[in-house]
Amino acid sequence: MTTLLGQRKALIIIVKDSEVQILTWDKGVLNHNAVFSADEHSFDVFGRFLDSHSDFPVISVADVNAE
């Protein structure tokens, strides 16, 4: 089975200045799942999404400008 950084499945969280993107790696397939903006409603939905994927290892990527 194909792995990503040694994981058979993973939750990939890409943190940007004004949003968070979520991708999942499962069974050798990379899927774009959601984009969450920086507001209170999105924060709640993001938390529920994480709860529903609590069995996935997390890979975190920060995409920030160093100014």
WOTA-V118589 format. One record per pair of residues at least 24 apart in sequence whose C-alpha atoms are under 6 Angstrom apart, sorted by sequence separation. I is the first residue (numbers start at 0). GAP is how many residues later the second one is. D is the distance in whole Angstrom. If there is no record, write none. Layout:
{{I & GAP & D} {I & GAP & D}}
//
This chain:
{{1 & 26 & 5} {10 & 45 & 6} {9 & 46 & 5} {11 & 46 & 6} {9 & 47 & 5} {10 & 47 & 5} {11 & 47 & 5} {12 & 47 & 5} {13 & 47 & 5} {14 & 47 & 5} {15 & 47 & 5} {9 & 48 & 6} {11 & 48 & 6} {13 & 48 & 6} {14 & 48 & 6} {15 & 48 & 6}}
//
